[in-house]
């Protein structure tokens, strides 16, 4: 649980410090809330495909490949992977927002 929370805080920090991700800040914050609620058992409606997308993106960010040794490319890759993840999970994030509004 602590590792998930630490990972989520790191995502928020990256989003806040990267201008290209600033327009997606609301989506990232909702994504982080969704992940935390899922790990705590409060939200159970995450599809398998969404879990796979998150797992692949996290794996890609955490385990660098040879061409990612150059810091500039590493940063571009991380940003593009996070953007890809948010765009793939847009529908799932929308469902979670509806769930949160209904369960306030």
HURA-V509703 format. One record per residue. N is the residue number from 1. RES is the residue in three letters. SS is DSSP state (a for helix, b for strand, c for the rest). OMEGA is omega as a letter, one per 30 degrees, with the letter a starting at -180 (999 if undefined). Layout:
n:N res:RES ss:SS omega:OMEGA
n:N res:RES ss:SS omega:OMEGA
This chain:
n:1 res:UNK ss:c omega:a
n:2 res:UNK ss:a omega:l
n:3 res:UNK ss:a omega:l
n:4 res:UNK ss:a omega:l
n:5 res:UNK ss:a omega:l
n:6 res:UNK ss:a omega:l
n:7 res:UNK ss:a omega:l
n:8 res:UNK ss:a omega:l
n:9 res:UNK ss:a omega:l
n:10 res:UNK ss:a omega:l
n:11 res:UNK ss:a omega:a
n:12 res:UNK ss:a omega:l
n:13 res:UNK ss:a omega:l
n:14 res:UNK ss:a omega:a
n:15 res:UNK ss:a omega:a
n:16 res:UNK ss:a omega:a
n:17 res:UNK ss:a omega:a
n:18 res:UNK ss:c omega:a
n:19 res:UNK ss:a omega:a
n:20 res:UNK ss:a omega:a
n:21 res:UNK ss:a omega:a
n:22 res:UNK ss:a omega:a
n:23 res:UNK ss:a omega:l
n:24 res:UNK ss:a omega:a
n:25 res:UNK ss:a omega:a
n:26 res:UNK ss:a omega:l
n:27 res:UNK ss:a omega:l
n:28 res:UNK ss:a omega:l
n:29 res:UNK ss:a omega:l
n:30 res:UNK ss:a omega:l
n:31 res:UNK ss:a omega:l
n:32 res:UNK ss:a omega:l
n:33 res:UNK ss:a omega:a
n:34 res:UNK ss:a omega:l
n:35 res:UNK ss:a omega:a
n:36 res:UNK ss:a omega:l
n:37 res:UNK ss:a omega:l
n:38 res:UNK ss:a omega:a
n:39 res:UNK ss:a omega:l
n:40 res:UNK ss:a omega:l
n:41 res:UNK ss:c omega:a
n:42 res:UNK ss:c omega:a
n:43 res:UNK ss:c omega:a
n:44 res:UNK ss:c omega:a
n:45 res:UNK ss:c omega:l
n:46 res:UNK ss:c omega:a
n:47 res:UNK ss:c omega:l
n:48 res:UNK ss:a omega:a
n:49 res:UNK ss:a omega:l
n:50 res:UNK ss:a omega:l
n:51 res:UNK ss:a omega:l
n:52 res:UNK ss:a omega:l
n:53 res:UNK ss:a omega:a
n:54 res:UNK ss:a omega:a
n:55 res:UNK ss:a omega:a
n:56 res:UNK ss:a omega:a
n:57 res:UNK ss:a omega:l
n:58 res:UNK ss:a omega:l
n:59 res:UNK ss:a omega:a
n:60 res:UNK ss:a omega:a
n:61 res:UNK ss:a omega:a
n:62 res:UNK ss:a omega:a
n:63 res:UNK ss:c omega:a
n:64 res:UNK ss:c omega:l
n:65 res:UNK ss:c omega:a
n:66 res:UNK ss:a omega:a
n:67 res:UNK ss:a omega:a
n:68 res:UNK ss:a omega:a
n:69 res:UNK ss:c omega:l
n:70 res:UNK ss:c omega:a
n:71 res:UNK ss:a omega:a
n:72 res:UNK ss:a omega:l
n:73 res:UNK ss:a omega:l
n:74 res:UNK ss:a omega:a
n:75 res:UNK ss:a omega:l
n:76 res:UNK ss:a omega:l
n:77 res:UNK ss:a omega:l
n:78 res:UNK ss:a omega:l
n:79 res:UNK ss:a omega:a
n:80 res:UNK ss:a omega:l
n:81 res:UNK ss:a omega:l
n:82 res:UNK ss:a omega:l
n:83 res:UNK ss:a omega:l
n:84 res:UNK ss:a omega:a
n:85 res:UNK ss:a omega:a
n:86 res:UNK ss:a omega:l
n:87 res:UNK ss:a omega:l
n:88 res:UNK ss:a omega:a
n:89 res:UNK ss:c omega:a
n:90 res:UNK ss:a omega:a
n:91 res:UNK ss:a omega:l
n:92 res:UNK ss:a omega:l
n:93 res:UNK ss:a omega:l
n:94 res:UNK ss:a omega:l
n:95 res:UNK ss:a omega:l
n:96 res:UNK ss:a omega:l
n:97 res:UNK ss:a omega:l
n:98 res:UNK ss:a omega:l
n:99 res:UNK ss:a omega:a
n:100 res:UNK ss:a omega:l
n:101 res:UNK ss:a omega:a
n:102 res:UNK ss:a omega:a
n:103 res:UNK ss:c omega:l
n:104 res:UNK ss:c omega:999
